[in-house]
Amino acid sequence: MNKPYYAVIFTNLRTEGDNGYAETADKMEELARTQPGFLDFESARSGLGIAISYWESLEAIANWKKNSEHLMAQQKGIKNWYSWYKVRICLVEREYDFTKKTTAL
C-alpha cells in the first residue's frame, strides 16, 4: 500500500448469540471493498474482536461511515451485537512485515 494511508481500528465485545451478525459482517466487508478509497481489511476474534479497515483518505472513511447500508448495520450493532466498542482512526506512516521462508526437501 502506498503510504501514508489510514487505518480504522474497530475493537469490540460481542453480546451472546449470533443474531444475524456473521452474515451482516460478511456483507459489510464485501460492501466496503467496493467503496472508493478502500485498501484492505483484517479481523480477529478471541473474546475481544478487532477489525481493521485501511483507507486512502479521511474523506473515504467519512463516506463509508455514512453509507446507508453501513449505517443500518451500525444501528443493529448498537441494539443487538455489541456490549462495548471503540473506534480509532490512525494515520499509517510506516509498515514492515516478516514471512518465514521454508526450505524444500
Backbone as a chain_set.jsonl record, in Angstrom:
{"seq": "MNKPYYAVIFTNLRTEGDNGYAETADKMEELARTQPGFLDFESARSGLGIAISYWESLEAIANWKKNSEHLMAQQKGIKNWYSWYKVRICLVEREYDFTKKTTAL", "coords": {"N": [[0.842, -1.178, 0.0], [0.445, 2.226, -0.728], [2.025, 4.758, 1.124], [1.447, 7.771, 3.039], [-1.41, 6.162, 4.646], [-4.693, 5.432, 5.963], [-5.881, 3.783, 8.921], [-8.723, 2.257, 10.207], [-9.572, 1.235, 13.245], [-11.524, -1.038, 14.769], [-12.524, -2.056, 17.736], [-14.07, -4.459, 19.809], [-16.567, -5.882, 22.055], [-18.66, -8.611, 21.943], [-22.193, -9.365, 22.268], [-24.13, -12.15, 23.57], [-24.777, -14.942, 21.373], [-25.462, -15.161, 17.799], [-27.384, -13.788, 16.172], [-27.722, -12.874, 13.496], [-25.35, -11.616, 13.022], [-22.894, -12.627, 11.784], [-23.536, -12.949, 9.05], [-24.181, -10.289, 8.357], [-21.74, -9.023, 8.939], [-20.039, -10.2, 7.017], [-21.293, -9.233, 4.718], [-20.904, -6.453, 5.059], [-18.119, -6.265, 4.895], [-17.759, -7.083, 2.241], [-19.186, -5.033, 0.924], [-17.71, -2.767, 1.762], [-15.324, -3.215, 0.417], [-15.962, -2.387, -2.129], [-16.033, 0.327, -2.063], [-14.957, 3.635, -2.948], [-11.568, 4.431, -2.36], [-11.082, 2.431, -0.515], [-8.742, 0.113, 0.84], [-7.879, -2.317, 2.187], [-8.66, -5.091, 4.453], [-8.703, -6.528, 7.707], [-9.294, -8.937, 10.289], [-9.891, -10.254, 13.614], [-10.905, -12.511, 16.199], [-11.169, -13.332, 19.537], [-12.755, -13.626, 21.961], [-12.318, -10.726, 22.595], [-12.954, -8.647, 19.87], [-11.374, -7.529, 16.908], [-11.353, -5.447, 14.211], [-9.906, -4.195, 11.335], [-9.897, -1.732, 8.986], [-8.522, -0.399, 6.006], [-7.742, 2.669, 4.458], [-7.529, 5.142, 1.83], [-7.884, 7.851, 2.431], [-9.111, 10.39, 4.762], [-11.513, 11.387, 3.888], [-12.555, 9.242, 2.372], [-13.03, 7.434, 4.45], [-14.992, 8.849, 5.916], [-17.044, 8.89, 4.032], [-17.62, 6.132, 3.877], [-18.512, 5.699, 6.493], [-20.971, 7.029, 6.461], [-22.436, 5.583, 4.608], [-25.502, 4.184, 3.576], [-26.302, 1.443, 3.983], [-24.279, 0.619, 5.687], [-24.776, 2.33, 7.842], [-27.226, 1.254, 8.755], [-26.305, -1.259, 9.617], [-24.607, -0.419, 11.675], [-26.488, 0.591, 13.499], [-27.889, -1.778, 14.135], [-25.799, -3.109, 15.34], [-25.359, -1.613, 17.693], [-27.808, -2.031, 18.937], [-28.108, -4.886, 19.011], [-25.674, -6.483, 18.863], [-23.251, -5.663, 20.123], [-21.694, -5.207, 23.283], [-19.88, -3.399, 23.984], [-17.807, -1.056, 22.282], [-15.023, 0.442, 20.514], [-13.712, 2.92, 18.369], [-10.927, 3.699, 16.475], [-9.085, 5.985, 14.559], [-6.346, 6.06, 12.563], [-3.307, 7.396, 11.262], [-1.219, 5.807, 9.059], [2.109, 5.703, 8.705], [4.315, 4.194, 8.33], [5.283, 0.832, 7.71], [6.058, -2.64, 8.259], [6.91, -6.089, 7.686], [7.122, -9.674, 8.274], [7.996, -12.781, 6.915], [8.28, -16.161, 7.285], [10.627, -18.191, 5.737], [10.433, -21.226, 4.02], [12.128, -24.323, 3.547], [12.618, -26.445, 0.803], [12.498, -29.994, 0.574]], "CA": [[0.0, 0.0, 0.0], [1.177, 3.488, -0.726], [1.948, 5.459, 2.393], [0.664, 7.322, 4.19], [-2.815, 5.793, 4.478], [-5.385, 5.442, 7.251], [-6.436, 2.548, 9.467], [-9.843, 2.386, 11.131], [-9.481, 0.082, 14.14], [-12.792, -1.233, 15.471], [-12.336, -3.036, 18.797], [-15.402, -4.642, 20.361], [-17.004, -7.06, 22.785], [-19.955, -9.045, 21.426], [-23.214, -9.934, 23.13], [-24.31, -13.587, 23.338], [-25.513, -15.353, 20.183], [-25.111, -14.559, 16.514], [-28.451, -12.83, 15.852], [-27.507, -12.307, 12.168], [-24.089, -10.864, 12.987], [-21.903, -13.137, 10.819], [-23.995, -12.621, 7.695], [-24.044, -8.842, 8.155], [-20.31, -8.699, 8.925], [-19.539, -10.58, 5.692], [-21.867, -8.297, 3.747], [-20.265, -5.149, 5.23], [-16.768, -6.348, 4.326], [-17.919, -7.117, 0.777], [-19.588, -3.688, 0.508], [-16.581, -1.85, 1.971], [-14.335, -3.45, -0.636], [-16.394, -1.716, -3.363], [-16.07, 1.771, -1.835], [-13.774, 4.392, -3.369], [-10.582, 4.693, -1.318], [-10.839, 1.249, 0.312], [-7.479, -0.554, 0.525], [-7.778, -3.698, 2.669], [-9.405, -5.388, 5.677], [-8.212, -7.64, 8.53], [-10.045, -9.051, 11.533], [-9.587, -11.382, 14.501], [-11.782, -12.561, 17.359], [-10.885, -14.303, 20.588], [-13.372, -12.861, 23.031], [-12.225, -9.367, 22.077], [-12.907, -8.595, 18.411], [-10.661, -6.403, 16.311], [-11.482, -5.355, 12.757], [-9.151, -3.036, 10.857], [-10.035, -1.435, 7.557], [-7.486, 0.539, 5.562], [-8.337, 3.625, 3.522], [-6.624, 6.123, 1.23], [-8.054, 9.221, 2.935], [-10.157, 10.635, 5.755], [-12.757, 11.564, 3.129], [-13.064, 7.898, 2.062], [-13.55, 6.901, 5.714], [-16.238, 9.563, 6.215], [-18.058, 8.413, 3.084], [-18.005, 4.793, 4.293], [-19.287, 5.803, 7.736], [-22.345, 7.469, 6.194], [-23.099, 4.683, 3.656], [-26.797, 3.841, 4.171], [-26.3, 0.06, 4.473], [-23.376, 0.592, 6.828], [-25.496, 2.982, 8.934], [-28.183, 0.283, 9.304], [-25.529, -2.26, 10.35], [-24.158, 0.225, 12.912], [-27.639, 0.64, 14.401], [-28.109, -3.15, 14.609], [-24.693, -3.413, 16.238], [-25.624, -0.98, 18.99], [-29.01, -2.64, 19.521], [-28.112, -6.347, 19.141], [-24.453, -7.277, 18.751], [-22.096, -5.22, 20.904], [-21.855, -4.676, 24.632], [-18.907, -2.302, 24.047], [-16.866, -0.924, 21.162], [-14.224, 1.66, 20.386], [-13.198, 3.134, 17.016], [-9.746, 4.559, 16.398], [-8.663, 6.282, 13.192], [-4.904, 6.303, 12.686], [-2.504, 7.6, 10.065], [-0.115, 4.843, 8.955], [3.223, 6.334, 8.001], [5.362, 3.203, 8.086], [4.899, -0.552, 7.988], [7.013, -3.686, 7.894], [6.38, -7.411, 7.985], [8.04, -10.808, 8.298], [7.491, -14.039, 6.424], [9.253, -17.247, 7.474], [10.902, -18.92, 4.5], [10.534, -22.664, 4.22], [13.066, -24.95, 2.619], [12.091, -27.653, 0.16], [13.342, -31.177, 0.794]], "C": [[0.884, 1.236, 0.0], [0.961, 4.198, 0.595], [2.027, 6.962, 2.161], [-0.749, 6.92, 3.779], [-3.416, 5.711, 5.878], [-5.883, 4.052, 7.626], [-7.579, 2.919, 10.4], [-9.851, 1.103, 11.955], [-10.754, 0.03, 14.969], [-12.608, -2.386, 16.445], [-13.67, -3.196, 19.513], [-15.524, -5.892, 21.22], [-18.42, -7.365, 22.319], [-20.892, -9.457, 22.549], [-23.326, -11.425, 22.802], [-25.095, -13.834, 22.045], [-25.096, -14.606, 18.939], [-26.104, -13.482, 16.102], [-28.256, -12.137, 14.5], [-26.192, -11.576, 12.004], [-23.155, -11.324, 11.862], [-22.282, -12.78, 9.389], [-23.824, -11.139, 7.398], [-22.576, -8.436, 8.092], [-19.695, -9.03, 7.566], [-20.026, -9.606, 4.625], [-21.194, -6.929, 3.834], [-18.835, -5.161, 4.684], [-16.837, -6.314, 2.801], [-18.278, -5.73, 0.249], [-18.438, -2.695, 0.652], [-15.555, -1.986, 0.859], [-14.707, -2.775, -1.954], [-16.337, -0.194, -3.248], [-14.798, 2.451, -2.346], [-12.862, 4.661, -2.173], [-10.318, 3.522, -0.389], [-9.546, 0.575, -0.131], [-7.459, -2.016, 0.95], [-8.56, -3.835, 3.976], [-8.778, -6.59, 6.369], [-9.086, -7.712, 9.772], [-9.61, -10.286, 12.308], [-10.564, -11.33, 15.669], [-11.34, -13.687, 18.277], [-11.437, -13.697, 21.876], [-13.452, -11.411, 22.601], [-12.142, -9.431, 20.558], [-12.169, -7.363, 17.954], [-10.825, -6.494, 14.8], [-10.772, -4.075, 12.326], [-9.4, -2.893, 9.365], [-9.036, -0.332, 7.226], [-8.028, 1.371, 4.412], [-7.296, 4.619, 3.024], [-6.701, 7.488, 1.894], [-9.119, 9.281, 4.026], [-11.506, 10.818, 5.075], [-13.377, 10.201, 2.788], [-13.663, 7.251, 3.304], [-14.892, 7.544, 6.048], [-17.365, 9.099, 5.296], [-18.534, 7.01, 3.451], [-18.874, 4.857, 5.551], [-20.726, 6.192, 7.467], [-23.042, 6.674, 5.084], [-24.377, 4.147, 4.29], [-26.855, 2.409, 4.7], [-25.403, -0.09, 5.702], [-24.037, 1.245, 8.049], [-26.499, 2.029, 9.581], [-27.461, -0.793, 10.111], [-25.021, -1.686, 11.673], [-25.288, 0.255, 13.941], [-27.95, -0.749, 14.974], [-27.016, -3.544, 15.6], [-24.922, -2.859, 17.627], [-26.78, -1.681, 19.698], [-28.81, -4.113, 19.886], [-26.771, -7.023, 19.369], [-23.322, -6.904, 19.69], [-22.487, -4.789, 22.305], [-20.895, -3.498, 24.849], [-18.153, -2.251, 22.726], [-16.143, 0.401, 21.221], [-13.717, 1.714, 18.951], [-12.02, 4.087, 17.117], [-9.416, 4.763, 14.925], [-7.227, 6.77, 13.26], [-4.274, 6.527, 11.316], [-1.338, 6.616, 10.099], [0.97, 5.472, 8.095], [4.304, 5.336, 7.615], [4.794, 1.838, 8.402], [6.049, -1.47, 7.642], [6.4, -5.016, 8.26], [7.485, -8.456, 7.933], [7.316, -12.019, 7.732], [8.579, -15.095, 6.567], [9.397, -17.997, 6.145], [11.019, -20.41, 4.848], [11.494, -23.24, 3.187], [12.437, -26.223, 2.065], [13.051, -28.806, 0.404], [13.786, -31.77, -0.509]], "O": [[1.931, 1.277, 0.646], [-0.151, 4.234, 1.12], [2.622, 7.393, 1.174], [-1.224, 7.29, 2.705], [-2.711, 5.903, 6.869], [-6.256, 3.254, 6.766], [-7.434, 3.777, 11.271], [-10.104, 0.018, 11.429], [-11.032, 0.927, 15.764], [-12.544, -3.548, 16.043], [-14.341, -2.204, 19.801], [-14.718, -6.818, 21.136], [-19.278, -6.483, 22.302], [-20.457, -9.844, 23.633], [-22.689, -11.905, 21.864], [-25.962, -13.044, 21.671], [-24.46, -13.554, 19.01], [-25.704, -12.381, 15.724], [-28.58, -10.958, 14.357], [-25.941, -10.977, 10.959], [-22.679, -10.504, 11.077], [-21.433, -12.353, 8.607], [-23.375, -10.769, 6.313], [-22.204, -7.592, 7.277], [-18.921, -8.241, 7.022], [-19.268, -9.206, 3.741], [-20.936, -6.303, 2.805], [-18.391, -4.184, 4.081], [-16.07, -5.603, 2.152], [-17.733, -5.297, -0.766], [-18.214, -1.872, -0.235], [-14.983, -0.994, 0.409], [-13.844, -2.607, -2.816], [-16.568, 0.505, -4.235], [-13.699, 1.917, -2.198], [-13.325, 5.067, -1.107], [-9.419, 3.598, 0.449], [-9.274, 0.472, -1.327], [-7.065, -2.877, 0.163], [-9.052, -2.853, 4.532], [-8.37, -7.551, 5.716], [-9.567, -6.69, 10.259], [-9.044, -11.228, 11.752], [-11.0, -10.255, 16.081], [-11.161, -14.83, 17.856], [-10.681, -13.305, 22.765], [-14.531, -10.916, 22.277], [-11.341, -10.192, 20.015], [-12.312, -6.285, 18.53], [-10.474, -7.503, 14.188], [-11.009, -3.004, 12.886], [-9.149, -3.811, 8.585], [-8.746, 0.541, 8.044], [-8.685, 0.854, 3.509], [-6.311, 4.902, 3.706], [-5.708, 8.215, 1.927], [-9.916, 8.358, 4.193], [-12.535, 10.441, 5.635], [-14.59, 10.028, 2.903], [-14.697, 6.589, 3.218], [-15.833, 6.846, 6.424], [-18.503, 8.936, 5.734], [-19.726, 6.721, 3.348], [-19.868, 4.139, 5.653], [-21.625, 5.735, 8.173], [-24.134, 7.052, 4.658], [-24.346, 3.696, 5.435], [-27.41, 2.184, 5.776], [-25.723, -0.828, 6.634], [-23.872, 0.762, 9.17], [-26.619, 1.991, 10.806], [-27.942, -1.199, 11.168], [-25.004, -2.387, 12.685], [-25.067, -0.025, 15.119], [-28.24, -0.879, 16.163], [-27.283, -4.235, 16.583], [-24.705, -3.549, 18.623], [-26.737, -1.897, 20.909], [-29.276, -4.559, 20.934], [-26.731, -8.065, 20.023], [-22.503, -7.76, 20.024], [-23.484, -4.093, 22.497], [-21.071, -2.704, 25.773], [-17.89, -3.289, 22.119], [-16.577, 1.347, 21.879], [-13.339, 0.692, 18.379], [-12.098, 5.137, 17.755], [-9.463, 3.819, 14.137], [-6.924, 7.762, 13.925], [-4.675, 5.908, 10.33], [-0.563, 6.596, 11.055], [0.769, 5.736, 6.91], [5.102, 5.577, 6.709], [3.925, 1.702, 9.263], [6.911, -1.128, 6.832], [5.466, -5.071, 9.06], [8.63, -8.158, 7.592], [6.147, -12.25, 8.042], [9.675, -14.938, 6.03], [8.408, -18.381, 5.522], [11.63, -20.783, 5.849], [11.644, -22.701, 2.09], [11.797, -26.98, 2.795], [14.267, -28.619, 0.436], [14.503, -32.771, -0.519]]}, "num_chains": 1, "name": "protein.A"}
